[in-house]
């Protein structure tokens, strides 16, 4: 059986139809020219040849023509030229035919003209998703090609190298994109150079020159490059596990790890930096306090808090963008409900806070029928002043101890007596009695 190849169907196009299709072809050609230049018929350019210019005899393909000194000031320009393969020029030999000319210009849409190509603002909440992986090098390692994310990481590795090898250096040149260090002794030829590679945005050791000829078994009991920041990095996990780690333990830890005995002050500063790294700094904590209290009020039923602030000034000018924390009072629903079943005796006292910003913690406690102590109210104030005690006693009376006949026990502090008898505090001799603790009297 024979098979016949089917022929495509033919259309008998009359003249009007051909003219209509011709108009479509003209429109399509105009649209193509609008996007990518005029329409070119390849059949009319079969003889056109594009010959790539051969490399010269003295050139080596794939290598830069210039040789640079890693310590020269022109190195960044040469690196930028040799590393950027996307901007290489292709030399094309043209034939006798006239070069191809664009007779139309592409006009982008209006919303493309307002498209921002600036990098997105770094979001600290999700910034970890964009962070580059950090390579952890062995302690005391330093070699050409070593890469780091930041200049601080570069300096830390250079410091560790000198600490392990019992030598030191001085900074010869330092900018935001270049770091050159050398031995402190002029007769020693050791030198190190690191730069910021602009294309990949990482720091890299570009040159290690000479060897140390002045290495000693031990510079001193301490090392001038062993700073508090390096101590904080070394004890990060220790502080995260136990915030109360004593400074003496930190000194012993650094001595066992690096064979250097750091001073008490340096170890204490390292501990503060480690605490800040784990828990945040003091300023951030105070800034988060209103948000924390609002969240507790939202998720903890009948949580009560009252905060007092004061305006901030820049010299004599009012700073409308900032306020200063002064004092805060808070209590919980179980404290309010529990006091209803306690003795009508309330004891108040204050204790100092130890930190960067000093203050005083005020506490009110009660006792149940079995003499168990129940804290019922708290406040952080600027100190045991009359205004601070008035703020505390007023809110204590309003939200927790509204019963009649309460006995209020305190030390014989003049500010407490003044706040108790002050009008508006809610306390007076008609609804309560103020007595002094025998321990303070004795």
SEVEXMAR-139388 format. One line per 10 residues: number of its first residue (from 1); their letters; for each residue x, y, z of C-alpha. Coordinates in Angstrom, 3 decimals. Each point is the difference from the previous one (the first is absolute). Layout:
NUM> A> X,Y,Z  ...
This chain:
1> XXXXXXXXXX> 0.000,0.000,0.000  1.423,3.366,-0.954  -0.154,3.050,2.196  -0.512,3.418,-1.420  1.397,3.026,1.733  -2.805,2.387,0.861  0.310,3.459,-1.446  -0.807,3.082,2.075  -3.276,1.633,-0.864  0.156,2.936,-2.378
11> XXXXXXXXXX> -1.967,3.178,0.213  -1.220,1.921,-2.960  0.663,3.505,1.240  -1.801,2.708,-1.861  1.491,3.437,-0.350  -1.794,1.699,2.916  1.095,-2.794,2.380  3.638,0.313,-1.119  -0.118,3.705,0.566  -1.427,-0.537,3.502
21> XXXXXXXXXX> 2.795,-2.478,0.876  2.554,2.423,-1.357  -1.204,2.607,2.465  0.473,-2.529,2.823  3.559,-0.700,-1.129  0.772,3.699,0.023  -1.383,0.314,3.539  2.007,-3.010,1.234  3.168,1.357,-1.588  -0.554,3.396,1.629
31> XXXXXXXXXX> -0.479,-1.663,3.410  3.225,-2.019,-0.411  1.902,3.135,-0.962  -1.386,1.713,3.080  1.362,-2.713,2.303  3.301,-1.008,-1.584  0.726,2.228,-2.971  -0.986,-0.280,-3.651  -0.954,-3.296,-1.531  2.888,-1.668,-1.834
41> XXXXXXXXXX> -0.397,-2.589,-2.734  2.712,-2.571,0.579  -0.153,-1.168,-3.620  1.310,3.410,-1.082  3.007,-0.204,2.355  1.332,-3.479,-0.692  3.289,1.401,-1.229  0.625,2.069,3.129  2.649,-1.636,2.213  1.043,0.946,3.503
51> XXXXXXXXXX> 3.591,-0.914,0.661  1.281,0.129,3.565  3.322,1.754,0.335  2.689,-2.593,0.751  2.154,0.521,3.100  3.385,1.547,-0.458  3.050,-2.218,0.208  1.276,1.590,3.187  -3.325,-0.387,1.804  -0.890,-2.935,2.226
61> XXXXXXXXXX> -3.674,-0.818,-0.194  -1.776,0.017,3.387  2.661,2.012,1.877  0.060,3.757,0.641  2.460,2.035,-2.015  1.200,1.954,3.041  1.934,-1.352,2.955  -0.716,1.877,3.220  1.599,0.329,3.367  -2.457,-1.101,2.738
71> XXXXXXXXXX> 1.180,2.960,2.070  -0.534,2.538,-2.776  -2.796,2.546,0.136  -1.214,-0.938,-3.528  -0.788,-3.604,0.839  -3.726,0.513,0.582  -0.402,1.519,-3.469  1.861,-2.901,-1.619  -2.009,-2.573,1.978  -3.230,1.687,-0.989
81> XXXXXXXXXX> 1.078,-0.207,-3.670  1.199,-3.598,-0.010  -2.825,-1.408,2.122  -2.899,1.530,-1.894  -0.527,-2.403,-2.932  -3.404,1.409,-0.742  1.405,3.281,-1.316  2.631,-1.334,-2.414  -0.036,1.570,-3.468  -0.280,-2.319,-2.987
91> XXXXXXXXXX> 2.065,1.241,-2.963  -1.878,-0.865,-3.206  1.419,0.556,-3.458  -2.612,1.545,-2.267  -0.361,-0.838,-3.703  -0.499,2.428,-2.828  -3.729,-0.053,0.613  -1.365,3.009,1.785  -0.326,-0.499,3.751  -3.403,-0.728,1.394
101> XXXXXXXXXX> -1.702,3.232,1.163  -2.875,0.317,2.440  -2.538,2.461,-1.288  -2.377,-0.278,2.951  0.302,0.345,3.758  -1.751,-2.172,2.572  -2.076,2.074,2.400  -0.682,-1.942,3.253  -3.334,0.093,1.734  -0.533,2.681,2.595
111> XXXXXXXXXX> 0.098,-2.312,3.036  3.417,-1.312,-1.123  1.367,3.523,0.190  -0.807,0.183,3.729  1.323,-3.462,0.899  2.537,0.225,2.831  3.242,-1.909,-0.467  1.381,0.955,3.397  0.779,-2.901,2.364  -2.692,-0.838,2.501
121> XXXXXXXXXX> 0.385,1.335,3.519  1.521,-2.600,2.329  -2.689,-1.381,2.258  1.494,-1.231,3.282  -2.927,-2.391,0.537  0.543,-1.919,-3.240  3.573,1.068,-0.766  1.380,-3.402,1.033  -1.531,-1.471,-3.167  2.358,2.124,-2.099
131> XXXXXXXXXX> 3.153,-0.370,2.078  2.915,-1.781,-1.599  1.321,-3.126,1.652  2.886,0.750,2.332  3.023,-2.255,-0.390  1.558,-0.959,3.330  3.769,-0.226,-0.386  2.239,-1.836,2.478  1.420,2.133,2.791  3.129,1.857,-1.115
141> XXXXXXXXXX> -0.544,-0.587,-3.744  0.981,2.746,-2.437  0.632,-0.509,-3.734  -0.405,1.724,-3.347  -3.526,-0.371,-1.388  -1.643,-0.221,3.420  -3.419,1.638,-0.217  -2.207,1.726,2.546  -3.395,1.698,0.019  1.051,3.159,1.833
151> XXXXXXXXXX> 3.077,2.003,0.885  -0.538,-0.855,3.676  0.267,-3.725,-0.783  3.213,0.677,-1.912  1.517,1.856,2.943  -1.087,-2.702,2.451  1.750,-2.736,-2.004  3.163,2.111,-0.289  -0.125,0.599,3.759  -0.399,-3.704,0.752
161> XXXXXXXXXX> 2.934,-0.808,-2.282  2.253,2.324,1.998  -1.310,-1.175,3.362  0.663,-3.660,-0.800  3.467,0.764,-1.416  0.942,2.394,2.862  0.664,3.025,-2.190  -1.690,3.299,-0.696  -0.530,2.489,-2.813  -0.910,3.593,-0.753
171> XXXXXXXXXX> -2.449,1.408,-2.549  1.831,1.697,-2.878  -3.085,0.959,-2.017  -3.717,-0.430,0.557  -3.080,1.141,-1.935  -3.476,-1.367,-0.642  1.340,-2.149,-2.866  3.662,-0.599,0.829  2.024,-1.226,2.990  3.798,-0.237,0.224
181> XXXXXXXXXX> 1.752,-1.210,3.157  3.678,-0.630,0.701  2.301,-1.052,2.795  0.660,2.557,2.712  3.751,-0.435,-0.452  1.545,1.810,-2.937  2.603,-2.726,-0.622  -2.760,-2.632,-0.486  -1.352,-0.324,-3.560  -3.354,-1.614,0.813
191> XXXXXXXXXX> -2.924,1.775,-1.634  -3.636,-0.854,-0.725  -2.464,1.646,-2.341  -3.790,-0.534,-0.274  -2.517,1.740,-2.242  -3.744,0.129,-0.489  -0.895,-1.701,-3.281  -2.675,2.333,-1.320  -1.582,-2.527,-2.374  -0.671,-2.711,2.602
201> XXXXXXXXXX> -0.069,2.311,3.045  2.397,-2.072,2.069  3.392,0.631,1.533  2.975,-2.036,-1.163  3.629,-0.397,1.044  1.890,1.058,-3.120  3.618,-0.022,1.142  2.158,-1.488,2.747  3.547,1.272,-0.313  3.054,-1.104,1.976
211> XXXXXXXXXX> 0.247,-2.102,3.128  0.137,0.941,3.645  3.544,0.261,1.290  -0.900,1.487,3.372  -2.230,-2.693,1.477  0.421,-0.487,3.748  -1.400,-2.881,2.110  -2.161,2.432,1.985  -0.437,3.733,-0.441  -1.408,0.585,3.481
221> XXXXXXXXXX> -2.591,-1.371,2.353  -2.638,1.686,-2.166  -0.181,0.757,-3.740  -0.859,3.403,-1.416  -2.037,-1.592,-2.830  -2.071,-2.121,2.387  -2.845,2.472,0.485  -3.382,-0.131,1.665  -1.751,-0.683,-3.326  2.021,-3.176,-0.541
231> XXXXXXXXXX> -0.675,-1.048,3.586  -3.739,0.538,-0.591  0.135,-2.259,-3.070  1.830,-2.701,1.962  -2.414,-0.040,2.965  -3.239,0.424,-1.975  -1.231,-3.534,0.711  1.085,0.202,3.653  -2.020,3.174,0.611  -2.954,-1.384,-1.950
241> XXXXXXXXXX> -0.054,-3.030,2.304  0.624,1.904,3.256  -0.353,3.755,0.229  1.454,0.051,3.515  3.396,-1.377,-1.067  2.581,1.812,2.159  2.790,2.051,-1.555  2.623,-2.255,1.594  -1.379,-2.939,-1.990  0.292,2.026,-3.206
251> XXXXXXXXXX> 3.639,0.828,0.776  0.760,-3.672,0.611  -1.770,-0.990,-3.214  2.060,2.418,-2.107  3.207,-1.168,1.657  -0.715,-3.650,-0.784  -1.004,0.760,-3.604  2.592,2.585,-1.095  2.655,-0.228,2.743  -0.439,3.656,0.936
261> XXXXXXXXXX> -1.265,1.430,3.284  -2.221,2.969,-0.757  -0.692,2.788,2.473  -3.153,0.101,2.101  -1.248,3.110,-1.811  0.484,-1.565,-3.432  -1.809,-3.187,1.070  -2.853,2.045,1.513  -0.412,2.027,-3.211  0.019,-3.226,-2.028
271> XXXXXXXXXX> -2.786,-1.376,2.187  -2.099,3.137,-0.522  0.429,-0.259,-3.764  -0.972,-3.686,0.099  -3.125,0.817,2.045  -0.893,2.691,-2.513  0.483,-2.448,-2.866  -2.309,-2.571,1.625  -2.667,2.230,1.563  0.369,3.342,-1.816
281> XXXXXXXXXX> 1.326,3.281,1.362  -1.544,2.215,2.648  -1.379,2.595,-2.402  -1.785,-2.629,-2.105  -1.500,-1.549,3.138  -1.495,3.298,1.147  -1.333,0.692,-3.494  -1.740,-3.389,-0.043  -1.592,0.487,3.436  -3.286,1.616,-1.215
291> XXXXXXXXXX> -0.455,-2.671,-2.663  0.663,-2.732,2.556  -2.514,1.422,2.465  -2.629,0.434,-2.716  0.501,-3.593,-1.108  -0.390,-1.221,3.579  -3.188,2.029,0.366  -1.314,-1.571,-3.195  0.773,-3.620,0.920  -0.061,0.052,3.833
301> XXXXXXXXXX> -3.540,0.599,1.308  -0.376,3.100,2.197  3.685,0.802,-0.075  0.354,3.609,1.180  2.888,2.353,-0.683  0.531,3.734,0.263  3.038,1.814,-1.388  1.199,3.550,0.509  2.437,1.686,-2.378  1.516,3.439,-0.422
311> XXXXXXXXXX> 0.914,2.009,-3.106  3.505,-0.131,-1.477  2.055,3.070,-0.782  2.971,0.644,-2.263  1.559,2.806,1.972  -2.844,2.506,0.320  -1.872,-1.419,-3.027  -2.863,-2.456,0.516  0.559,-3.337,-1.760  -3.476,-0.929,-1.241
321> XXXXXXXXXX> 1.156,-3.408,-1.302  1.163,-1.375,3.354  -1.220,-0.289,3.573  1.807,-1.051,3.170  -1.177,-2.893,2.163  -0.568,1.006,3.607  -2.021,-2.628,1.850  -2.409,-2.909,-0.532  -2.485,-1.895,2.197  -1.486,-3.428,-0.715
331> XXXXXXXXXX> -2.012,-2.775,1.633  -1.772,-3.218,-0.994  -3.536,-1.331,0.387  1.085,-2.914,2.279  1.651,2.555,2.293  -3.168,2.101,0.153  -2.253,-3.021,0.570  2.408,-1.631,2.463  0.170,3.021,2.260  -3.721,-0.356,0.723
341> XXXXXXXXXX> 0.839,-3.158,1.958  3.064,1.371,1.801  0.433,1.857,3.263  -0.687,3.711,-0.227  3.687,0.692,0.435  2.172,1.378,-2.802  3.783,0.376,0.181  1.839,2.304,-2.409  3.691,0.444,-0.635  2.502,0.866,-2.735
351> XXXXXXXXXX> 3.309,-1.356,-1.233  2.648,1.450,-2.290  0.455,-1.151,-3.581  3.557,-0.590,-1.220  0.603,0.673,-3.675  0.897,2.674,-2.491  -3.050,2.055,0.967  -0.571,0.017,3.739  -3.452,-0.157,1.518  -2.029,-1.483,2.838
361> XXXXXXXXXX> -2.408,-2.920,0.063  -2.990,0.566,2.315  -1.970,-3.040,1.168  -3.138,-0.497,2.073  -0.622,-3.399,1.630  -2.748,-1.552,2.127  -0.421,-3.169,2.097  -2.657,-2.655,-0.069  -1.388,-1.936,2.985  3.020,-2.350,-0.024
371> XXXXXXXXXX> 2.507,2.872,-0.112  0.905,-0.663,-3.631  1.249,3.135,-1.747  -1.878,1.216,-3.066  1.472,2.844,-2.129  -2.898,2.199,-1.089  1.490,3.044,-1.797  3.264,1.158,-1.593  1.539,3.222,-1.265  3.283,1.203,-1.481
381> XXXXXXXXXX> 0.699,3.609,0.891  2.909,2.448,-0.139  0.613,-0.288,3.757  -1.680,0.074,3.406  -1.290,3.520,-0.410  -3.290,1.438,1.235  -1.324,0.167,-3.581  0.981,-3.613,-0.682  -1.632,-1.322,3.178  -3.121,2.060,-0.661
391> XXXXXXXXXX> -0.224,-1.513,-3.502  0.334,-3.515,1.453  -2.367,0.395,2.962  -2.663,1.734,-2.092  -0.141,-2.842,-2.568  0.264,-2.652,2.717  -3.046,1.423,1.739  -1.951,0.490,-3.228  0.486,-3.442,-1.569  0.919,-2.483,2.774
401> XXXXXXXXXX> -0.640,1.051,3.610  -3.341,1.771,-0.082  -1.244,-1.549,3.271  -0.521,1.961,3.195  2.083,-0.479,3.142  3.290,-1.019,-1.658  3.202,0.134,2.017  2.886,1.357,-2.082  3.485,-0.965,1.238  3.144,1.778,-1.242
411> XXXXXXXXXX> 3.336,1.361,1.171  -0.029,3.515,1.519  1.042,1.694,-3.239  -1.085,3.624,-0.240  -1.075,-0.377,-3.642  -2.377,-2.857,0.933  -1.576,2.028,2.804  -0.390,2.973,-2.334  -1.590,-2.087,-2.763  -2.341,-1.783,2.441
421> XXXXXXXXXX> -1.407,3.218,1.462  -0.121,1.853,-3.319  -3.466,0.820,-1.327  -0.996,-2.183,-2.935  2.081,-3.020,0.981  -3.115,-1.876,1.180  1.550,-0.682,3.415  -0.934,1.787,3.208  -0.522,-0.730,3.668  -3.741,-0.538,-0.559
431> XXXXXXXXXX> 0.283,-3.008,-2.350  3.404,-1.412,1.032  2.829,0.181,2.495  3.678,0.568,-0.715  2.529,-1.715,2.271  3.753,-0.586,-0.071  1.890,-3.261,-0.201  1.601,-0.931,3.359  3.174,-1.136,-1.779  0.587,3.500,-1.340
441> XX> -0.845,1.574,3.338  2.471,-2.225,1.798
